[in-house]
């Protein structure tokens, strides 16, 4: 799941299910002015709509959305820093696509202003992303496009599984660090799905552990994964901030993945994805592991 927001996603989603949801008017038959309000929404909307039909994107799309990095920024779309009603109303959308955890107050204000809302479900794996694509395709009048995309991804998943069957399933730990606090991803997370798709074993899910949880340096050392998977950070081409932090901890000098330079750094838009781009992240991860495999033996 995505970044810091993903760490509270499940709790927030459960809370929101108990609250009255804002409902705007039904979506137009063919939405022409769409605002994807999160990085996940950017990936899903961007996969189904031409960029001409997107009128603004969140600032985090630059780091956390594959589509945002590749398309939206080139188109110089207006960006808004957070999910607030004012900057979204300013671009006069006919549909806003929001995540389950995003502000209900903002959604209510948009609905009261007559803006249609489409809420994405909580996405924990690739199948969940496909369900989200199917539902969004209906809302956008783009069901055929969604079906074609999913079918293409099914074929890619099959190819990935066939390649994974020829390799050993290395123990990999997905690790991130926010302001000195380490985190890892257990079962039931998008990173767990990515590792599984790549044919790898999620060391963070051993012992039946699920969800995102804090991880001390001592716990990291005890797990001692064969490979460490981290995000690249916000500055393209720069050393990952997480990797820098790990290398500065004397206790972790004995962590074999660090000592033997068995660290895979994924671009942030893959490491934090909660969209169908889980598959793209898995393909890149599998390719990285395949290239390094001779040195891992």
Secondary structure, 3 states (H helix, E strand, C coil): CCHHHHCCHHHHHHHHHCCCCCCCCCCCCCCCCEEECCHHHHHHHHHHCCHHHEEEEECCHHHHCHHHHHHHCCCCCEEECCCCHHHHHHCCCCEEEECCCCCHHHHHHHHHCCCEEEECCCCCCHHHHHHHHHHHHHHHCCHHHHHHHHHHHHHHHHHHHHHHCCCCCCEEEEEEEECCEEEEECECCHHHHHHHHCCCEEHHHHHHCECEEECCHHHHHHHCCCEEEEECCCCCCCCCHHHHHHHCCHHHHHCHHHHCCCEEEECHHHHCCCCCCHHHHHHHHHHHHHHHHHHHC
